[in-house]
């Protein structure tokens, strides 16, 4: 069996598109809870978004991720499978249909996938969050920092994903597309390690030896457990990433990852930053 397998990329493509369609409304709620102010809790945020923007408010900025996340997911999952297979075969010194599993191979393949995810997904995530947050109050509420579009009723700064992309490049340069990339690296590299490694071993453990591959139930169960483990560790840095990416629509509040962590902790403490995201995930999703 060759190292390159097209089905790895096709599966990631289909899964990526499905995840955007199903999960985008809750992703909008999560982002506004993380980077916005005045929402209180998940139900309050949902009511406010619906009241101000109707159902369409939950889908702000979806077109760009929908058009790109399928490619992004197919590359990330394909790179993981390809890298893991290549490392395993190199370790054994010969090509085999089942080269075996090694934690070191899985770890390195997961880290490569995490770096690839930032390179491809950083600009996508940035544009998505800017479009989700451009009409919302955000910043430090106690200092009165609110979106000018909300406070003064002005037109939102971005008319769509292409205009958002052009505006960011024009005002912040190409480097502006990777605002929050360092926080995303700190989220995705450990996050993918704690997703792929548990998923591989759990799916193999659940699958009977007589079967040639895991059943749909084994894939679902292993993916759910691995996703929960990954999100439990990635949530704090996901909050930091969202706040850094939302920063810059109207004002620049954070100087970097450490400054964002320090300001967030000073305002809300550690527990509140974690619970902000967990409310959006746990109240409506069986797993992250």
C-alpha positions as CSV (number, residue, x, y, z in Angstrom):
1,X,0.0,0.0,0.0
2,X,1.4,3.4,-1.0
3,X,2.1,6.1,1.5
4,X,-0.3,8.6,-0.1
5,X,-3.9,7.7,0.2
6,X,-6.5,10.0,-1.3
7,X,-9.2,8.9,1.1
8,X,-7.4,10.6,4.0
9,X,-7.9,13.9,2.2
10,X,-11.4,13.2,1.0
11,X,-12.6,12.2,4.5
12,X,-11.1,15.5,5.9
13,X,-12.8,17.5,3.1
14,X,-16.3,16.0,3.9
15,X,-15.9,16.3,7.6
16,X,-14.7,19.9,7.4
17,X,-17.7,21.0,5.4
18,X,-20.1,19.2,7.6
19,X,-18.6,20.6,10.8
20,X,-19.0,24.2,9.5
21,X,-22.6,23.7,8.4
22,X,-23.7,22.1,11.7
23,X,-21.5,23.9,14.2
24,X,-21.2,27.5,12.9
25,X,-24.1,29.0,14.9
26,X,-22.6,27.7,18.1
27,X,-19.2,28.8,17.0
28,X,-20.6,32.3,16.6
29,X,-21.9,32.2,20.2
30,X,-18.6,30.8,21.5
31,X,-16.6,33.6,19.8
32,X,-18.9,36.4,21.1
33,X,-18.7,35.0,24.6
34,X,-15.0,34.8,24.4
35,X,-14.2,38.2,22.8
36,X,-17.4,40.2,23.5
37,X,-18.8,41.9,26.5
38,X,-22.3,42.1,28.0
39,X,-23.6,38.7,27.1
40,X,-23.7,37.1,30.5
41,X,-24.1,33.5,29.6
42,X,-24.9,31.3,26.6
43,X,-28.7,31.6,26.6
44,X,-28.4,35.4,27.1
45,X,-26.0,35.6,24.1
46,X,-28.3,33.5,21.9
47,X,-31.2,35.8,22.8
48,X,-29.3,39.0,22.2
49,X,-27.9,37.8,18.8
50,X,-31.4,36.7,17.7
51,X,-33.0,39.9,18.9
52,X,-30.5,42.2,17.2
53,X,-29.7,40.3,14.0
54,X,-32.3,37.5,13.6
55,X,-31.3,34.0,12.7
56,X,-28.8,35.4,10.1
57,X,-26.7,36.8,12.9
58,X,-25.6,33.3,13.8
59,X,-24.2,32.8,10.4
60,X,-22.1,35.9,10.0
61,X,-18.9,35.2,8.1
62,X,-19.8,31.6,7.3
63,X,-19.2,31.8,3.5
64,X,-15.4,32.1,3.8
65,X,-14.9,29.2,6.3
66,X,-17.4,27.0,4.3
67,X,-15.4,27.6,1.1
68,X,-12.0,27.0,2.7
69,X,-12.4,24.7,5.7
70,X,-13.0,21.7,3.6
71,X,-9.6,22.2,2.0
72,X,-8.1,23.1,5.3
73,X,-9.5,19.9,7.0
74,X,-8.6,17.7,4.1
75,X,-5.0,18.9,4.2
76,X,-4.6,18.7,8.0
77,X,-6.1,15.2,8.4
78,X,-4.3,14.1,5.2
79,X,-1.0,15.4,6.4
80,X,-1.4,13.7,9.7
81,X,-2.1,10.3,8.1
82,X,0.6,10.7,5.5
83,X,3.2,11.8,8.0
84,X,2.4,9.1,10.5
85,X,2.5,6.5,7.8
86,X,5.8,7.8,6.5
87,X,7.4,7.9,9.9
88,X,6.2,4.4,10.8
89,X,7.5,2.9,7.5
90,X,10.8,4.7,7.9
91,X,11.1,3.4,11.5
92,X,10.5,-0.2,10.3
93,X,12.8,0.2,7.3
94,X,10.3,-1.2,4.8
95,X,6.9,-0.6,3.3
96,X,4.1,-2.6,4.9
97,X,0.3,-2.5,4.8
98,X,0.2,-2.1,8.6
99,X,3.4,-0.5,9.8
100,X,2.3,-0.5,13.4
101,X,1.7,2.4,15.8
102,X,4.3,4.3,17.8
103,X,3.5,7.1,20.2
104,X,6.5,9.1,18.9
105,X,5.3,8.8,15.3
106,X,1.8,9.9,16.3
107,X,3.2,12.7,18.4
108,X,5.4,14.1,15.6
109,X,2.6,13.7,13.0
110,X,0.2,15.6,15.3
111,X,2.7,18.4,15.8
112,X,3.2,18.7,12.0
113,X,-0.6,18.8,11.6
114,X,-0.9,21.5,14.2
115,X,1.7,23.7,12.5
116,X,0.0,23.2,9.1
117,X,-3.3,24.1,10.6
118,X,-2.0,27.5,11.7
119,X,-0.4,28.2,8.4
120,X,-3.6,27.4,6.5
121,X,-6.3,28.2,9.1
122,X,-4.9,31.3,10.7
123,X,-6.2,33.8,8.0
124,X,-9.5,31.8,7.7
125,X,-10.0,32.0,11.5
126,X,-9.1,35.7,11.6
127,X,-11.6,36.7,8.9
128,X,-14.3,34.5,10.5
129,X,-13.9,36.1,13.9
130,X,-13.6,39.7,12.5
131,X,-16.9,39.2,10.6
132,X,-18.5,37.6,13.7
133,X,-17.4,40.4,16.0
134,X,-17.5,43.6,13.9
135,X,-21.1,44.6,14.9
136,X,-20.7,43.6,18.6
137,X,-19.4,45.4,21.7
138,X,-16.1,44.1,22.7
139,X,-13.1,45.2,24.8
140,X,-12.9,46.2,28.4
141,X,-16.4,47.1,29.4
142,X,-15.3,48.9,32.5
143,X,-13.4,51.4,30.4
144,X,-16.2,51.9,27.9
145,X,-14.5,50.4,24.9
146,X,-17.3,49.5,22.6
147,X,-17.6,48.9,18.9
148,X,-18.1,52.3,17.1
149,X,-20.6,50.6,14.7
150,X,-22.7,49.6,17.7
151,X,-22.3,52.9,19.6
152,X,-22.8,55.3,16.7
153,X,-24.9,53.2,14.3
154,X,-22.2,53.4,11.6
155,X,-21.8,50.9,8.9
156,X,-19.8,47.9,9.8
157,X,-16.2,48.1,8.6
158,X,-16.3,44.9,6.6
159,X,-18.8,44.2,3.8
160,X,-17.9,40.6,3.4
161,X,-15.0,38.1,3.6
162,X,-13.1,39.5,0.5
163,X,-13.4,43.1,1.7
164,X,-12.3,42.0,5.1
165,X,-9.3,40.2,3.6
166,X,-8.3,43.2,1.5
167,X,-8.8,45.7,4.4
168,X,-6.6,43.7,6.7
169,X,-3.8,43.4,4.2
170,X,-4.1,47.1,3.3
171,X,-4.1,48.4,6.9
172,X,-2.0,45.7,8.7
173,X,0.0,44.1,6.0
174,X,0.3,40.4,5.2
175,X,1.4,39.8,8.8
176,X,-2.0,41.1,9.9
177,X,-3.6,37.9,8.5
178,X,-1.7,36.0,11.1
179,X,-2.7,38.1,14.1
180,X,-3.1,35.6,17.0
181,X,-1.0,32.9,15.2
182,X,1.2,32.4,18.2
183,X,-1.8,31.7,20.4
184,X,-3.2,29.5,17.7
185,X,0.1,27.5,17.7
186,X,-0.1,27.1,21.5
187,X,-3.6,25.9,21.1
188,X,-3.4,23.6,18.0
189,X,-0.1,21.8,18.5
190,X,-1.0,20.4,22.0
191,X,-4.7,20.2,20.9
192,X,-4.0,18.0,17.9
193,X,-1.6,15.8,19.9
194,X,-4.3,15.3,22.5
195,X,-6.9,14.6,19.8
196,X,-5.1,12.3,17.3
197,X,-3.2,10.1,19.8
198,X,-6.2,9.2,22.0
199,X,-8.4,8.8,18.8
200,X,-6.0,6.3,17.2
201,X,-5.5,4.1,20.2
202,X,-9.2,4.3,21.4
203,X,-10.5,3.4,17.9
204,X,-8.1,0.5,17.7
205,X,-8.9,-0.7,21.3
206,X,-12.7,-0.6,20.6
207,X,-12.4,-2.4,17.2
208,X,-12.3,-6.2,17.5
209,X,-9.2,-7.9,16.1
210,X,-11.3,-9.8,13.5
211,X,-12.4,-6.5,11.9
212,X,-10.3,-4.9,9.2
213,X,-11.2,-1.4,10.4
214,X,-13.2,0.5,13.0
215,X,-16.9,0.6,12.8
216,X,-18.9,3.9,12.5
217,X,-19.7,3.6,16.3
218,X,-16.1,3.1,17.2
219,X,-15.1,6.2,15.1
220,X,-17.9,8.2,16.7
221,X,-17.1,7.2,20.3
222,X,-13.3,7.5,19.9
223,X,-13.7,10.9,18.2
224,X,-16.0,12.2,20.9
225,X,-13.7,11.2,23.7
226,X,-10.6,12.5,21.9
227,X,-12.4,15.7,21.1
228,X,-13.4,16.2,24.8
229,X,-9.8,15.6,25.9
230,X,-8.4,18.0,23.3
231,X,-10.9,20.8,24.0
232,X,-10.3,20.6,27.8
233,X,-6.7,21.6,27.3
234,X,-7.2,23.9,24.3
235,X,-9.9,26.1,25.7
236,X,-7.8,28.6,27.6
237,X,-5.6,29.4,24.6
238,X,-8.6,29.4,22.3
239,X,-10.0,32.3,24.4
240,X,-6.7,34.2,24.0
241,X,-6.6,33.5,20.3
242,X,-10.2,34.7,19.8
243,X,-9.6,37.9,21.7
244,X,-6.3,38.7,19.8
245,X,-8.0,38.1,16.5
246,X,-11.1,40.2,17.3
247,X,-8.7,42.9,18.6
248,X,-8.0,45.4,15.8
249,X,-11.4,45.8,14.3
250,X,-11.7,49.3,16.0
251,X,-8.8,49.3,18.5
252,X,-5.7,47.5,19.5
253,X,-6.0,46.4,23.1
254,X,-3.4,43.6,23.3
255,X,0.3,43.7,22.6
256,X,0.8,40.0,22.4
257,X,-0.1,36.6,23.9
258,X,1.3,37.3,27.4
259,X,-0.4,40.7,27.5
260,X,-3.7,39.2,26.5
261,X,-3.4,36.5,29.1
262,X,-2.4,39.1,31.8
263,X,-5.3,41.5,30.9
264,X,-7.8,38.6,30.7
265,X,-6.7,37.2,34.0
266,X,-6.7,40.7,35.7
267,X,-10.3,41.4,34.5
268,X,-11.9,38.0,34.9
269,X,-9.5,35.5,36.6
270,X,-8.7,32.0,35.3
271,X,-12.0,30.3,36.0
272,X,-14.2,32.8,34.3
273,X,-12.1,32.6,31.1
274,X,-12.5,28.8,31.0
275,X,-16.2,28.8,31.9
276,X,-17.0,31.4,29.2
277,X,-16.1,28.9,26.5
278,X,-17.3,25.8,28.3
279,X,-20.8,27.2,28.6
280,X,-21.1,27.5,24.9
281,X,-19.7,24.0,24.3
282,X,-21.2,22.0,27.1
283,X,-24.8,23.3,27.1
284,X,-25.4,22.5,23.5
285,X,-22.9,20.0,22.2
286,X,-22.4,16.3,23.3
287,X,-18.6,16.8,22.8
288,X,-16.3,19.5,21.5
